[in-house]
C-alpha cells in the first residue's frame, strides 16, 4: 500500500509512548505506539510518506519571548496551546527538532501540526473528552481502518496524518510567520460531504 502521510504524536521522552499513524489518500490508516527515536524513524522510513506531520514545536521562540508567532495566532483563533518555553515543552521541542533534521536529511517533507487545533476546527472532541468520542468524530469525517482499542496518542497521530493529507491535497491553512514557525491546519471544506 502507498502511504501518503505519517502522523507523529511525539512524547517528550522515550520513557513515554509516542503515537504513530500512516494514512493513504483515501484516509485509510494504521496506527501503533512506539518509544525510541530509532523505532519512530523506522516506522516513517518503512512507510515512505510524502509528508511527515509532527505534533510538537519544530522551533523555539525568539529569545525573551514565551510564544512563537504561530502560537500567538492559534491563541487568537481561540485554540489553546502550551508555551514552548515550559520545561516539558522545551524538552519535547528539542527532541522534535532533532527528528526533523534527520528526516529532512533523508529527503522527507516535515510539517508542524497540532491535532487539538485540527480537532477544534473540525468540531471533533479532543481526547480529553474521551477516546470514544474522538474516534467517532474521526470516523464521521471519513477516516477508515481504526481498530477498537486505539490509545489517545494513536488517535492524535491519526489526526496528525489527516492534517498531512490536507497538506498534500493543498486544502490547508498556514498559521504563523514563515521566518519563525508555521503550523498547518486543514481547511474545513476538505471534509464537507459531497452530494
N, C-alpha and C positions, 0 to 999 in steps of 0.2 A: 504494500500500500504506500502511496505517496503522501507523506506528511507535509503539510504546508506551514504549520505554526507549532512551536513548543512554548508552553507557558511554564514559568518557574515562580512558585510562591516561596521565595527564599527565606530560610531561617538565618538568624544572625550567627548561629554556632552549629557545627556538625553534631553537637550533643542533642540538638532538636531536629525534628523532621522537616524536610523541605518537600512541598508538594510539586509534582511534575505532571504535565499533561501534553500529549501530542494530539493534533487535530488536523483533519483534512478539510478541503474546501467545502465539503458537504456537511460540515460540523459534526462528523463522527469523531469520537475521541477515545483515547485510552489514558488512564492516569495511574500513578503509583506514588509511593513515598520513598525518599532517599535521605541520606545524611551527609556523606562525604563529597567534597568537590569533585573528585575523580569519577564518582558514580553519577553525579549530575551531568558532567561533561560527556561521559559515555552514553548516557541516555540521549543527550542532544545530538552527538555525533552519529549515533545509530539511527536516529530519526531523520537526520539531514534536512531540516526545515528551511523554508525561505526566510523565516524570521524567528527570532527568539525574543519572547516578551517576558521581561523580568519585573516582578513586584518587589522593588527595592530601590532606594535612591541610587542612581548611577553617577551622581556628583554630589559634592558637599557645598554648603552655602559659602558665599564670599566671606572673608574674614570680618568678624564683627556682626554678621547677620545671623539670625536664628532660623530664617526660612529662605528658600530659594525662590526665584520669580515664579516657577511653576507651582510651588506650594502655596504662595500668596494668591495666585489666580484660582487655584482649586478652592481655597477658603472663600474667596469672593463668589464662587459658584455655589456655595453652600455645602461643599464637600469637606468633611472633617479629615485632617491629616495630622500625622505626628511629626514634630520638628526633627529634621535630620541631625540636629545638634544634641538631642537626647543621647545619653551614653549608649543605650541599646541600639538606637537607630544609627549611630555613628559606626558601631561595630558592624551592623548589617550593611551599611553603605560601603565600608571598606572591603568586605567580602564580595559584594556585588560588583564593585569596580574591578577587582582582580579577575573575576569570572568574565566580565565583559571584555577585558583586554585579551584574555586567552581565546575567547570566541571570535573576536574581530581579527586576531592574528590568523585564525583558521578560515577567515573569509565569510563569517556569518554576520548578518544584519541583526543588531541588538537594539531593542527599544525598551524604554521605561514605561511601565503601565501601572495602574492602580485599580485592582479588582473591586475594592469598595466603591470607588468613584464610578466605575463601569456599572456596577450593580445599582447604585443610586440613580444613574442616568436612565437605565433600562427599567426601573421600577421593580427590581428584584430584591427580595430581602437579603441583607448581609448574613454571614454565618453566625453572627452574634444572636440572631433571631431564630437560629436552628438550621441544621444542615438539611432537614427535610424540606423546609420552605425554600431554601436556596436551590436545592436540586429541582424542585417543582418549577421554580422560576426559569432555570436554565432549559429544562425540557420544553417549557411553554414557548420559548423563542427559537426552538429547533435543534437544540443540542441532542445528539444521539450517542448511544454506546455507554451511557452511565450504568454503573453497577448498583447494587443495593446497599453497599457498605462504604462509600467514599467518605473520607475524613473531610473536615472543613478546609484543611490545607490543600487537599486534592481539588475540591470544588473551587477554591480561589485560583488554583492553577488552571482549571478548566476555563474560568473567566478570563485569565491572562491570555490563554490560547485564543479564545473568542475575539479578544481585542486585537491579537495578532492577525487573525483572519480579516477583520475590518481594515487593518492597515494594508494588507495585501490587496484587498478589493478597493482601496482608496476611498473607503467610507468611514473616515475618521476625522477627528479634530486634534490639533496640536495645542496643548496648554503650556504656556511658558515663553521663555526667551531663548532662541537658538544659541545665543552666546553663553548661556548658563545651564539651562536644562529644559527639556521638553518631555511632558507626559502625554502619552497617546490615549485617547478615549474614543470609543466607537460613536458613529452618528446613529441616532435612533432609527432613521429610515431604513437602515440595513435590515432591521428586524421586524418591520411592519409587514403584516400578512398581505400577500398579493391576491387579488380577487381573480 
